[in-house]
Amino acid sequence: MPSSAPDASSETVLEVRDLKVHFPVMAGAVMRKQVGSVKAVDGVSFTVRRGETLGLVGESGCGKSTTGLAVLKMLDITSGHVVFEGEDITNHDRARMRPIRRRMQMVYQDPFGSLNPRMKVSEIVGEPFEVHGLPGGRAAYREKVAKLLDMVGLLPDMADRYPHEFSGGQRQRIGIARALALEPSLILCDEPVSALDVSIQAQVVNLFQELQERLGLTYVFIAHDLAVVRHISHRIAVMYLGRIVEIASRAELYARPLHPYTQALLAAIPIPDPEIEAGRPQQIITGEVPSAMRPPPGCRFHTRCPQAMDVCKTVDPPMREMEGGRAVACHLHQ
Amino acid sequence: MGAPLLSVKNLSTEFRTERGTVKAVDDVSFDLAAGETLAIVGESGSGKSITAMSILRLIPQPPGRITSGEVVFDGQDLLKVDESEIRAIRGNRIAMIFQEPMSSLNPSLTVGLQIAEPINLHRKTPWAAAMDKAAELLARVRLPDAKSRVKSYPHQFSGGMRQRAMIAMALACQPQLIIADEPTTALDVTVQAQILALLKEVTRAANSALILITHDLGVVARYADRVCVMYGGRIVEAGPAREIYARPRHPYTIGLMASIPRLDQEAGQRLVPIEGQPPNLAKLPPGCAFAPRCQRAADICRSERPPLVQTTPEHLSACHFHAQLSA
């Protein structure tokens, strides 16, 4: 059985506490002033243990990618804390982030846009060594690159080719090799397979899992496809409009989803079997995700929730810890 | 069963590129009955979209060219009619819905006007009445505030609302056939489900046939009556949806099903990917296009192209070893 979940005693690699990322909205051509803010991430907390994959799932505008970028300190954090390997990095400046960034890497969605077309694969994968300095000079460098390419299932002679000579799946492997170069402990993967063809997605998903077992990597896996997220993650946080609404182990989340939004997401995803689909109740929620500039009062999901009560319209439900290490923010479960 | 509504026979479409001529669609044949939903499934470059565009003669010429075949729609070969006749059919008796609603709507015209236009054009309905009809159609696709939204511009709509407007436009002239090319790929998961359910509901109510082009095997399972699986420009397997999922008879279909994670299966198990890369249409192998990635490939697969043959009266497979395959 591959990638069994690390036990609760494993060390915490990443802790995010009440993270908020608000983007100012400006208006006026001459007298520019702030007229509001987009609350892209609005009070998000979670922990990730060593060797674990935490899935962040949700629809556009839920804040999953912004959360990833904030953890990497690639944008300004409004409030809250990000603690990486025991060190609070929330207020670290660039210089202090430099050694941290070696241990925290990112794999992007677009395997076409994230690789420099003018660089050879060996330069792309080896660039982190140049930036952070690798002892041993050129020979050590070539050897390292060859080892990394092998690790992600690419051939050594591919090192001297350019990105355009590769297919989408191969480019994503190049991106993964680059992320692995400095032996990070945490990799944030932002929709790493959603741009790939179906038959190629499985290759890359399997590669992520193999690397995790071999290298003991920790992943935060950000995606909108709940079937993929559930497949690769040990625990899953479901996000809606800047908040986590439910967090649970993958088994619990599917067997016993508590939040109506989690239930709606699960119901929306068809199962590739016509027999099963024919007997499945089709409960499709109405409406679309509201603007993050003006999130609804009370529970942010109440405007679309089939079970909304009066209290949901006014009172924001807090996250409540439940047994089995899961938590949910819903008035039905207070 | 009488004559099918649409009968595509031996359709081939080529594109001239810098690297030579590419056969994007190669000898594709299928039938579609009135009121039926057919899914054409495939990955990028499989020829699924080019097949749909060839049916409506929307292939840019040059570099594209339909080299052979027939597209018989309601007794008439659409490849033989002149330009004015095909225009009278497009948007009228056959409507098309595209993946990107923003790029298929005119940003400088109101949504209502764009829905009313085909009604005015094809049905000669006066503008005022056509605009009323547009509001009615927007209500039918359950656009909130349909009456006042007729005067909105596309940019004032969300992605889901735009796709609803596209469906309203497609329904405007009560087409016998709607072709939807990845209609929900750009949308959020919950909105995807809404739009597909709506599309299925309105086509059923109007008894329109639907060709649904998609890469998503889950969507096919939920909505399609019949399926054509395409690979490298050809149909490799076709048949009733239930039959294809229960007893796939082509290694590519079997491979696709094993490679996707399913919500109803135990998580954490290894997926079984299809090794290798999708085919390069400019350099297709002489035999079966899937042979380089097929674990069952034998010598014959690398030299001889397998014909699409019946494995049962309703189920077709283009594999030399279809009789030995059972998933």
Interface residues (C-beta under 8 A of the other chain):
Chain A: M1 P2 S3 S4 E59 S60 S167 G169 Q170 D197 V198 S199 I200 Q201 A202 Q203 V205 N206 Q209 H224 D225 L226 A227 V228 R230 H231 R250 A251 Y254 A264 L265 L266 A267 A268 I269 P270 I271 P272 D273 P274 E275 I276 E277 Q282 I284 I285 T286 E288 V289
Chain B: E43 S44 S158 G159 G160 M161 D188 V189 T190 V191 Q192 A193 Q194 A197 H215 D216 L217 G218 V219 V220 A221 R222 A224 A241 R242 Y245 A246 G255 L256 M257 S259 I260 P261 R262 L263 D264 A267 G268 Q269 R270 L271 V272 P273 I274 E275 Q277 P278
